[in-house]
């Protein structure tokens, strides 16, 4: 699979049906891990190629009265926008992951504080002092 561009091409190279590869992936975790690694490697390679292609400048000659007087430099703006959008989405996902981690830490701290407050507020934590009246102490009653 790492040498092939698609799953169908990998199936032809292996001499099996494409559905067989999917069944192997579902049944064998080691095969699934190799599959995922091959897909990730291919995706990284393709995204690198797209970024390189987006930065490629196309030179178009400019003619006036049959003579070349200059050249126009053109970038593939659609591809540049696509790459920028993808990079922005990756950045947003990374920021969201960081935010979720921070939120989990804050929730854990809050839960720990609530636990400590509840433990301090329980009747078992505070000593019970029985109310005493003057008769129990053998003192004359107040008038």
Buried (B, 14 or more C-beta within 10 A) or exposed (E): BEEBEEBEEBBEEBEEEBEEBEEBBEEEEEBEEBBEEBEEEBEEEEBEEBBEEBEEEEEEEEEEEEEEEEEEEEEBEEBBEBBEEEEEEEEEEEEEEEEEEEEEEEEEEEEEEEEEEEEEEEEEEEEEEEEEEEEEEEEEEEE
